[in-house]
Every structure is written in C-alpha cells, then in structure tokens.
Amino acid sequence: MRTTAMKTAAFMIMGLAISLLGQSNAQAQFSKAVVMLKGVVRSEQSGKAHSVKVSVRAAGDKAVEITASTSNKESGSYLVILQANKKYWVHLEGMDIISKDEMIETPATSKTLQMNKDFTVTTITVANHADDKASLQ
C-alpha cells in the first residue's frame, strides 16, 4: 500500500514538473550569432499560401545547397538559419511553380536576430502551360 502511494506521489510530481516546463518560453541558443530568415510564400495569382522548397545556396556557387526548408502548405511559412554577414541565393522550387532565385544578404550582428522575407511565386496552371506552348510555335 505504501509503495502505491509513493508511486502515485512520484507521478504527480513528474506531471507537475512537466506542466511547469511546458509553460516556459523555449528559445534556441546558438554558440555564434545567426540570422533566422523567415517569411511566407504566396501564389502571385491567388495570394494564398503556397508550399515550395526554399533552398539556400552559396552566393559564389548556386550548385551548393547550404540549407533548405519547405514552406507550410496551410500558412506558407518557412524558416532557415543562416550565418550573419553573408550573401546567399534563395532558390524557390516546386512541381507547380516557376522556379525563382533571389539574392539576399544577411546583416552583420553580434547576437542572433530575425530577418523577415516574404516571397511570391508564379504557379503553373493549364492556361499558363497552353500560353507557353503557343508562344513556342
């Protein structure tokens, strides 16, 4: 009987500890200053959120992917972590969009900061495809 009461008390204490930990604001800690590049990807035609691969490449070599993320299909939100004071190519690609490249430069900083950058992509529709095909003839 006594061990059951002790087990019950231990579970209650663990539950309280987990509950208290869950309420704290979690923030990532980095050993060096980084730039958290985040934003939203939207379709140019509809203005709605769009899911694409957000690939970050070295400014001097587009063939080298440094990091990548996929924007959320419901919100369009993406997040990538980059070094400060550097230039990067952001490459957006997907099955139903026209690929897009844009150069960005992260600011010099001594502490981690957030940089916001939203993107608009052109979605490929049947009408777009027919127009492209007609222009080639």
C-alpha positions in Angstrom: 0.0 0.0 0.0 2.8 2.3 0.9 4.7 1.8 -2.4 1.5 2.5 -4.3 1.1 5.8 -2.5 4.8 6.7 -3.2 4.4 5.8 -6.9 1.3 7.9 -7.1 3.1 10.9 -5.5 6.0 10.5 -7.8 3.8 10.5 -10.9 2.0 13.6 -9.6 5.3 15.4 -9.0 6.5 14.4 -12.5 3.3 15.6 -14.0 3.6 19.0 -12.2 7.2 19.3 -13.4 6.3 18.6 -17.0 3.4 21.0 -16.8 5.7 23.8 -15.5 8.3 23.1 -18.1 5.7 23.2 -20.9 4.7 26.7 -19.9 8.1 28.2 -20.3 9.1 30.1 -23.5 11.6 27.9 -25.3 14.2 29.8 -27.3 17.0 28.2 -29.3 20.5 29.0 -28.1 23.3 29.3 -30.6 27.0 29.4 -29.9 27.5 32.1 -32.6 25.3 34.8 -33.8 22.9 33.6 -36.6 20.2 35.1 -38.7 16.8 33.4 -38.6 15.4 34.1 -42.0 11.6 33.6 -42.0 8.6 34.6 -44.0 5.6 33.5 -46.0 5.4 32.1 -49.6 2.3 33.1 -51.5 0.9 32.4 -55.0 1.1 35.5 -57.2 -2.3 34.6 -58.9 -4.4 33.8 -55.8 -2.5 35.5 -52.9 -2.9 32.2 -51.0 -0.2 30.4 -49.1 1.8 28.0 -51.2 4.1 25.1 -50.3 7.5 25.2 -52.0 11.1 24.1 -51.3 13.1 27.0 -50.0 16.7 26.2 -50.8 19.6 28.4 -49.7 22.7 28.3 -51.8 26.2 29.9 -51.6 26.4 33.3 -53.4 29.5 32.2 -55.2 28.2 28.8 -56.2 24.5 28.2 -56.8 25.2 24.4 -57.1 26.0 24.2 -53.4 22.9 23.9 -51.2 23.7 25.1 -47.7 20.3 24.5 -46.1 16.7 24.1 -47.1 13.1 24.2 -45.8 9.7 23.5 -47.1 7.1 26.2 -46.6 4.0 25.1 -44.8 1.1 24.3 -47.1 -1.5 25.9 -44.9 0.3 29.1 -43.8 3.1 29.4 -46.4 5.6 30.0 -43.5 9.2 28.9 -43.8 12.3 29.2 -41.6 16.0 28.8 -42.4 19.0 29.5 -40.2 21.9 31.4 -41.8 25.3 32.9 -40.9 25.4 36.6 -40.3 27.1 39.0 -42.8 26.9 36.7 -45.8 25.3 36.7 -49.3 23.1 33.8 -50.3 20.9 32.8 -53.2 17.4 31.8 -52.1 16.0 29.3 -54.7 12.3 28.5 -54.6 11.1 25.4 -56.5 8.1 23.1 -56.7 6.2 20.9 -59.0 3.6 23.6 -59.8 5.6 26.8 -59.8 8.1 28.6 -62.0 11.4 28.3 -60.1 12.7 31.6 -58.7 16.1 32.8 -57.4 16.7 35.9 -55.3 19.9 37.2 -53.8 19.8 38.1 -50.1 22.4 39.5 -47.7 22.3 38.8 -44.0 23.3 41.7 -41.8 26.4 41.7 -39.6 25.4 41.1 -36.0 26.9 40.1 -32.7 23.7 38.4 -31.5 21.0 36.2 -33.1 18.4 38.1 -34.9 15.3 37.5 -37.1 15.1 38.7 -40.7 11.7 38.6 -42.5 11.4 38.0 -46.2 8.2 37.1 -48.0 8.2 35.6 -51.5 5.6 35.5 -54.2 5.7 32.6 -56.7 4.0 32.2 -60.1 2.0 29.0 -60.1 1.8 26.9 -63.3 -1.7 26.4 -64.5 -3.1 24.7 -67.6 -3.7 28.2 -69.1 -0.1 29.2 -68.4 1.2 26.0 -70.0 -1.0 26.4 -73.1 0.2 30.0 -73.4 3.8 28.9 -73.2 3.3 26.2 -75.7 1.6 28.5 -78.1 4.4 31.1 -77.8 6.9 28.4 -78.8 5.1 27.7 -82.1 
